[in-house]
Amino acid sequence: MAFISKKIINGQERHYLEKSARIRNEVKKFSIYLKNYIPNKKYLELEKYGKILEEKVKKACINDAVQKYKTNNVFKREVLQQLEEIRFDYKGILKKLTKNQMKDMLDRFTINFTYESNAIEGNSLTLKDVTFIIHEGKVLGGKDLREVYETLNTRKAIEWIFHKKLGISHSNIIKLHEILVENTGVQKGYKKIPNFLLGRNVETTPPERVQEEMDNVIRWYHTSENLHPLQKAAIFHGKFERIHPFEDGNGRVGRLLINIILLSSGYPPLIIRKTQRVTYFHALEAYDHGHYDNLYRFLLEKYKDTYNKFFQVYIRYL
């Protein structure tokens, strides 16, 4: 929150618009001189100076954040700046929303994410079906009950994710899976029998080694420093899908875990559309063979698309 302060400099009274922001765990003060400001009189240029100050704070926060992260041929400095600008603007969007608007935005995101994520796995429900099920909480006649429960369960999972600041842990990952497969006939928890990846020439982790491999990927996540959260999400997703720790539901759990990682660091979530299913699977297959850039670029594109085509569009029409 910006405020006006008064200083006496060389015997003259000067007024400044000031605002504090936390940078590197330290609160720093930013200010801008208010030219021709007179106390207790209407100041027509306050909004203009407010925007200038906000840009000053935003630039400092973005530059500081960018310096924390390692760069590579995909996550270049200019890309990191774009990602931080989105994070900063997303935070501003959330502050503008009323409680009802926030609920409405979450409902709309839930419908879109649920439809697209489940459709990637072959769920045949239409967007209209998903909208009805989520809004009404009712089963539609003539629909596959498993597909209906997958929809209802995904809604519960997203609500859990958005209302809790979740970390990456065995317990959270297993609970997420339990929510998603409730009433679908799928065994809950880590797999007891081997599974395979349809259309991908790679072996998944055998059941007896799942606990060990999940230990490793979770440990990697918590000890990998200076990687941008979106890059960490991409690497974690690639490792997780390669392990394929559950009997079924690995793709849906994995895509929600991407958003847990983003949301826990203050970044907006993303949606992978069913129309990009083939490209998405190719990126995962390339990751399996040590080519990470495809998955980096794919998730980077989905991150920007979701922000521009969902969150920015939503705030524009309020």
PLY file of the C-alpha trace (Angstrom):
ply
format ascii 1.0
element vertex 318
property float x
property float y
property float z
element edge 317
property int vertex1
property int vertex2
end_header
0.00 0.00 0.00
1.50 3.34 -1.07
1.47 6.34 1.26
2.61 9.98 1.16
5.51 11.02 3.37
6.99 14.42 4.18
10.68 15.34 4.34
12.46 18.61 5.09
15.37 19.09 2.69
17.44 22.31 2.80
14.68 23.90 4.83
12.00 23.07 2.27
9.07 20.69 2.69
9.00 17.95 0.06
6.49 15.15 -0.37
7.05 11.63 -1.65
4.86 8.71 -2.60
6.34 5.63 -0.92
5.82 1.90 -0.96
7.62 -1.04 0.66
8.32 -4.40 -0.95
10.06 -7.55 0.25
13.18 -8.37 -1.78
15.53 -11.20 -0.80
13.74 -11.55 2.55
14.41 -7.90 3.26
11.86 -5.08 3.23
12.99 -2.24 0.97
11.38 1.16 0.59
10.75 2.78 -2.79
9.75 6.40 -3.28
9.06 9.01 -5.92
8.97 12.79 -5.54
5.54 14.39 -5.90
6.10 17.57 -7.84
3.88 20.54 -6.85
2.10 18.53 -4.17
0.18 20.64 -1.61
-1.21 18.92 1.50
-5.00 18.88 1.96
-5.58 19.82 -1.68
-6.67 17.59 -4.52
-3.61 16.30 -6.38
-4.54 15.41 -9.95
-1.27 13.66 -10.75
-1.35 11.18 -7.88
-2.56 8.33 -10.10
0.20 9.01 -12.64
2.91 8.97 -9.99
1.32 5.89 -8.42
1.76 3.98 -11.69
5.36 5.16 -12.02
6.12 3.99 -8.48
4.41 0.65 -9.11
6.56 0.11 -12.21
9.66 0.97 -10.19
8.78 -1.63 -7.56
7.85 -4.20 -10.20
11.15 -3.76 -12.07
13.19 -4.13 -8.87
11.29 -7.27 -7.82
11.61 -8.85 -11.26
15.31 -8.11 -11.60
15.96 -9.52 -8.14
14.02 -12.70 -8.87
15.74 -13.24 -12.22
19.17 -13.07 -10.57
18.27 -16.05 -8.36
17.79 -18.50 -11.21
20.21 -20.32 -13.47
19.90 -19.72 -17.19
20.17 -22.16 -20.08
19.38 -22.18 -23.80
15.60 -22.26 -23.06
15.33 -20.39 -19.77
17.32 -17.40 -20.94
17.42 -14.16 -18.99
14.75 -12.54 -21.15
12.50 -15.59 -20.70
12.97 -15.48 -16.94
12.02 -11.81 -17.00
8.81 -12.65 -18.89
7.96 -15.35 -16.35
8.54 -12.98 -13.45
6.42 -10.28 -15.09
3.59 -12.81 -15.36
4.01 -13.79 -11.71
3.96 -10.14 -10.63
0.89 -9.34 -12.75
-0.91 -12.52 -11.62
-0.42 -11.44 -8.02
-1.96 -8.08 -8.96
-4.97 -9.83 -10.55
-5.63 -11.83 -7.39
-5.56 -8.67 -5.28
-8.22 -7.05 -7.48
-10.70 -9.91 -7.23
-13.55 -9.95 -4.75
-14.29 -13.20 -2.90
-17.09 -14.04 -5.36
-14.94 -13.19 -8.38
-12.14 -15.38 -7.03
-14.58 -18.28 -6.64
-15.93 -17.73 -10.15
-12.43 -17.65 -11.65
-11.48 -20.84 -9.79
-14.68 -22.54 -11.01
-13.93 -21.59 -14.61
-10.31 -22.74 -14.31
-11.45 -26.01 -12.73
-13.86 -26.73 -15.58
-11.24 -26.01 -18.24
-8.43 -27.93 -16.53
-10.65 -30.92 -15.71
-12.04 -31.24 -19.22
-8.64 -30.91 -20.91
-6.63 -33.10 -18.51
-9.16 -35.92 -18.49
-9.64 -35.73 -22.27
-5.89 -36.25 -22.74
-6.37 -39.64 -21.05
-9.35 -40.56 -23.25
-12.29 -39.34 -21.13
-15.16 -38.82 -23.61
-17.18 -36.24 -21.66
-17.67 -32.96 -23.51
-16.90 -29.53 -22.09
-20.67 -29.04 -21.67
-20.90 -32.33 -19.74
-18.03 -31.34 -17.45
-19.56 -27.90 -16.84
-22.89 -29.46 -15.84
-21.30 -32.07 -13.55
-19.10 -29.53 -11.76
-21.82 -26.89 -11.38
-24.64 -29.26 -10.47
-22.69 -32.10 -8.85
-25.04 -34.55 -10.55
-24.59 -37.62 -12.72
-25.75 -37.28 -16.31
-27.89 -40.07 -17.72
-26.20 -42.40 -20.19
-22.67 -41.35 -19.22
-19.85 -43.63 -18.11
-19.86 -43.51 -14.29
-16.08 -43.79 -14.12
-15.73 -40.72 -16.34
-18.23 -38.83 -14.19
-16.30 -39.68 -11.03
-13.03 -38.68 -12.69
-14.60 -35.27 -13.29
-15.97 -34.87 -9.75
-12.70 -36.09 -8.27
-10.59 -33.68 -10.30
-12.71 -30.83 -9.04
-12.06 -31.93 -5.43
-8.34 -32.21 -6.15
-8.11 -28.72 -7.65
-10.02 -27.19 -4.75
-7.62 -28.91 -2.34
-4.63 -27.61 -4.26
-5.86 -24.02 -4.44
-6.92 -23.78 -0.80
-3.80 -25.36 0.67
-0.22 -24.31 0.08
0.98 -27.82 -0.66
4.52 -29.07 -0.85
5.96 -32.02 -2.75
5.92 -35.05 -0.46
4.95 -38.72 -0.52
1.86 -38.04 1.59
0.59 -35.21 -0.62
1.24 -37.13 -3.84
-0.52 -40.24 -2.54
-3.45 -38.23 -1.16
-3.80 -36.47 -4.52
-3.99 -39.86 -6.22
-6.52 -41.12 -3.68
-8.78 -38.14 -4.38
-8.52 -38.58 -8.15
-9.32 -42.31 -8.27
-12.08 -42.42 -5.62
-14.97 -44.65 -6.82
-13.22 -45.50 -10.11
-12.04 -49.00 -9.21
-8.36 -48.03 -9.38
-6.02 -49.25 -6.65
-5.00 -46.36 -4.41
-1.38 -45.72 -3.55
1.82 -46.83 -5.25
1.41 -49.66 -7.74
1.64 -53.34 -6.81
1.89 -54.69 -10.36
3.99 -53.43 -13.33
2.52 -51.00 -15.85
3.67 -49.56 -19.15
3.55 -46.37 -21.21
1.31 -46.63 -24.25
3.11 -45.49 -27.40
6.44 -44.80 -25.66
9.46 -47.06 -25.95
10.58 -46.88 -22.33
10.18 -49.10 -19.28
8.51 -47.71 -16.17
9.88 -48.33 -12.69
8.96 -51.80 -11.35
6.71 -51.80 -8.23
9.45 -52.93 -5.85
11.55 -49.86 -6.72
8.82 -47.18 -6.80
9.33 -46.07 -3.18
13.08 -45.68 -3.75
12.68 -43.81 -7.04
10.02 -41.51 -5.59
12.35 -40.85 -2.64
15.02 -39.85 -5.14
12.84 -37.50 -7.20
11.36 -35.84 -4.11
14.85 -35.41 -2.64
16.05 -33.96 -5.95
13.17 -31.47 -5.92
13.94 -30.22 -2.42
17.71 -29.98 -2.94
17.81 -28.46 -6.44
18.59 -24.80 -5.96
18.49 -21.84 -8.33
16.23 -23.50 -10.93
13.16 -21.54 -11.93
9.97 -23.20 -10.58
8.69 -23.83 -14.11
11.94 -25.59 -15.03
11.78 -27.60 -11.79
8.17 -28.48 -12.59
9.19 -29.70 -16.06
12.03 -31.88 -14.74
9.91 -33.24 -11.90
7.08 -34.02 -14.34
9.43 -35.86 -16.69
10.90 -37.93 -13.84
7.48 -38.63 -12.32
5.91 -39.80 -15.59
8.90 -42.01 -16.29
8.49 -43.70 -12.89
4.70 -44.01 -13.40
4.26 -44.84 -9.68
0.52 -45.60 -9.73
-1.56 -48.33 -11.33
-3.54 -45.66 -13.19
-4.00 -41.88 -13.06
-0.32 -41.00 -13.42
-0.87 -38.38 -16.13
-3.66 -36.62 -14.23
-1.67 -36.64 -10.98
1.45 -35.46 -12.80
-0.28 -32.48 -14.40
-1.72 -31.42 -11.04
1.75 -31.71 -9.48
3.05 -29.22 -12.06
0.50 -26.72 -10.75
1.28 -27.50 -7.11
4.89 -26.55 -7.83
3.87 -23.34 -9.61
1.24 -22.25 -7.08
3.52 -22.93 -4.10
5.96 -20.36 -5.50
3.33 -17.75 -6.38
3.05 -18.50 -10.11
-0.25 -19.02 -11.97
-1.19 -22.60 -12.89
-1.23 -23.92 -16.44
-3.52 -26.04 -18.59
-2.36 -28.57 -21.19
-5.02 -28.79 -23.91
-6.13 -32.08 -25.45
-5.35 -30.60 -28.87
-1.66 -30.64 -27.86
-1.81 -34.29 -26.71
0.53 -35.62 -29.40
3.07 -32.81 -28.96
2.92 -33.29 -25.19
3.59 -37.02 -25.40
6.42 -36.45 -27.87
8.00 -33.98 -25.43
7.78 -36.57 -22.64
9.26 -39.23 -24.92
12.13 -36.90 -25.81
12.67 -36.31 -22.08
12.89 -40.09 -21.54
15.85 -40.10 -23.93
17.67 -37.21 -22.28
16.37 -34.36 -24.47
14.86 -31.96 -21.92
14.44 -28.86 -24.08
11.26 -30.12 -25.80
9.46 -30.43 -22.48
10.86 -27.10 -21.27
9.57 -25.31 -24.38
6.23 -27.12 -24.31
5.42 -26.21 -20.69
6.75 -22.69 -21.20
4.31 -22.24 -24.09
1.38 -23.70 -22.09
2.24 -21.46 -19.14
2.14 -18.30 -21.27
-0.96 -19.46 -23.17
-2.90 -20.16 -19.98
-2.03 -16.80 -18.48
-2.76 -14.82 -21.66
-5.86 -16.69 -22.78
-7.43 -17.46 -19.42
-6.35 -15.16 -16.58
-5.84 -11.99 -18.63
-9.05 -12.55 -20.57
-10.96 -13.14 -17.32
-9.80 -9.88 -15.70
-10.45 -7.96 -18.93
-14.16 -8.77 -18.87
-14.85 -8.05 -15.20
0 1
1 2
2 3
3 4
4 5
5 6
6 7
7 8
8 9
9 10
10 11
11 12
12 13
13 14
14 15
15 16
16 17
17 18
18 19
19 20
20 21
21 22
22 23
23 24
24 25
25 26
26 27
27 28
28 29
29 30
30 31
31 32
32 33
33 34
34 35
35 36
36 37
37 38
38 39
39 40
40 41
41 42
42 43
43 44
44 45
45 46
46 47
47 48
48 49
49 50
50 51
51 52
52 53
53 54
54 55
55 56
56 57
57 58
58 59
59 60
60 61
61 62
62 63
63 64
64 65
65 66
66 67
67 68
68 69
69 70
70 71
71 72
72 73
73 74
74 75
75 76
76 77
77 78
78 79
79 80
80 81
81 82
82 83
83 84
84 85
85 86
86 87
87 88
88 89
89 90
90 91
91 92
92 93
93 94
94 95
95 96
96 97
97 98
98 99
99 100
100 101
101 102
102 103
103 104
104 105
105 106
106 107
107 108
108 109
109 110
110 111
111 112
112 113
113 114
114 115
115 116
116 117
117 118
118 119
119 120
120 121
121 122
122 123
123 124
124 125
125 126
126 127
127 128
128 129
129 130
130 131
131 132
132 133
133 134
134 135
135 136
136 137
137 138
138 139
139 140
140 141
141 142
142 143
143 144
144 145
145 146
146 147
147 148
148 149
149 150
150 151
151 152
152 153
153 154
154 155
155 156
156 157
157 158
158 159
159 160
160 161
161 162
162 163
163 164
164 165
165 166
166 167
167 168
168 169
169 170
170 171
171 172
172 173
173 174
174 175
175 176
176 177
177 178
178 179
179 180
180 181
181 182
182 183
183 184
184 185
185 186
186 187
187 188
188 189
189 190
190 191
191 192
192 193
193 194
194 195
195 196
196 197
197 198
198 199
199 200
200 201
201 202
202 203
203 204
204 205
205 206
206 207
207 208
208 209
209 210
210 211
211 212
212 213
213 214
214 215
215 216
216 217
217 218
218 219
219 220
220 221
221 222
222 223
223 224
224 225
225 226
226 227
227 228
228 229
229 230
230 231
231 232
232 233
233 234
234 235
235 236
236 237
237 238
238 239
239 240
240 241
241 242
242 243
243 244
244 245
245 246
246 247
247 248
248 249
249 250
250 251
251 252
252 253
253 254
254 255
255 256
256 257
257 258
258 259
259 260
260 261
261 262
262 263
263 264
264 265
265 266
266 267
267 268
268 269
269 270
270 271
271 272
272 273
273 274
274 275
275 276
276 277
277 278
278 279
279 280
280 281
281 282
282 283
283 284
284 285
285 286
286 287
287 288
288 289
289 290
290 291
291 292
292 293
293 294
294 295
295 296
296 297
297 298
298 299
299 300
300 301
301 302
302 303
303 304
304 305
305 306
306 307
307 308
308 309
309 310
310 311
311 312
312 313
313 314
314 315
315 316
316 317
